[in-house]
Amino acid sequence: MTVAAVPSLSTDGWVTDIRKKADLVMAHYFASDYSQSNVFLSKITSLAYQVQQEGHNTFELKRLIESDLQQYLGRYFDNVQIDVRIEDEDASGTNRYNIVFDATVAEHGIRYSLGRLIEVQNSKIKRIVKLLQTGVDNG
């Protein structure tokens, strides 16, 4: 399978390195705005939009994030495995929770694991943390 490069506005140009490409695609997912384009209306993959729409229903939010990431990362990598957990921190009713996801992408026999913790409060993303298990595996 021919694997797609990710366009970048940096000096990197078309990104093909699995680590840079995975991190760039994830950055796009976090930063994109669902309504940023009239031409591609309803085609933009956006974490913020999903949190805004389904933040009150964590079961549906989990399903949507897994589906979005599977499709979005699948455009750029041969193989994608996604695991999403939503951890409810809210015993006090402040509408606060964490989204934890583990994603493993692969191309040309090289696997790259990346994980993120997203802190959400009142249906708004407050912070995104890169988890430590990120790495490359040639097997």
N, C-alpha and C positions, 0 to 999 in steps of 0.2 A: 504494500500500500504506500502510495506517495503521501507523505505527511506535510500538512500545510505549514507555512511560515507565518509568523504573526508580525504585522506591520507595526513599526515603532517610529515615533517622531524624533527619537534620539539619534545619536551618531551610530547606533547599532543597526539602523535600517530595518531590514527584514530579519527577524530573530528566529533562529533555528535551534540553538542550544536548548536542550530539554529543560534545564533549570530556569534559565531566563524566560523561556517561552511560557512555562507553567506559571511563574510568578507574574508575568505580564498579563496573561489571560485572567488570572485571579484579580489583579488590580483593576482590570476593565470591568469585571463582574461587580466589584465593590463600588466603583466610582460612577458607573453608567447611570443615566437617568432614563427611566422608561419612556418619557415623552421628549427626549432630546432630538428626535427626528420626525418630521412629518412624512418623509419618504418611506421610512421603515417603521411607521406607526404600528405598535403592538408586536414588533419583532425584536425589540431591544431586551436583552436579558439583564435584569437588574435586581440585586439583592434588596436594595432599599425599597423598591416597589413591592416586592413580596412581603417584606416586613410590614410595610404600611397597610397592605391589603389584608393580610392574614395573621398579623401579629397577635391577635386575640385568640386564634385557634392554632395552637402549637402543633397539633397533629397534621393539619393541612399545610402549615408552613414548612414542616419537616419534609413532607412529600414533595412540595413544590421546589424547595431548594435542591433536593436530590435529583429531581427530574431536570431542573434547569442546568445544574452542573454536569449531569450525565450528557445532556445534549450539547452544551456549550464546549466542554472540554473534549467531547467526542469529535468535534470539528477539527481539532488540532493534533490529536494523539490516537495511536493505534488501539490502545486499551485504556479504559478508565474504570476505576472502582471508587465508589463514594460511600461514606458512612457519615450520617448526620445525627447528632444528638441535641436535644434541647433540654437544658438544665434549668429548672425553675428555681430561682433564688428568692422568689417573692412569697414569703410567708406573711408579709404585712400588707399585701394588697397594693403595692406600688407599681405593678405592671412591669416588673424587671425580670429578665432571664438572659441566659447565655446560649448562643448557638455554637456548638463545637462540631467541626467537621474534619474528617480525615479523607484525603483524596490521594489516590495513587494513579499516576499516569505512566504510560509506557509507549516507547517507539523504538524500533530497530533493536529490540532486545534489552533496552536500557529502561529501568523503572525509576521513577522519581516520586518520592512521598512528600506531600505537603499538607499541613494542617493549620487551621485557623480557629481562633476563639473570637466570637463577635459578641460584644456586650450590647444589649438592647434595653432601653427604658422608654416607656410610653410610646411604643411603636417607632422609635428612632434609634438608629445605630449610634452608639456612644463611643465605641472603641473597637479596633480590630487588632488582634495580637497574633503574631506568627508563632506557632508552636514549635518546640525544639526538635521534634522527630524528623524534620526535613532532611532528606538525603538522597543520594544516588546509589542505585544498586544495579550492577551489570549482570544480574542473573535472572 
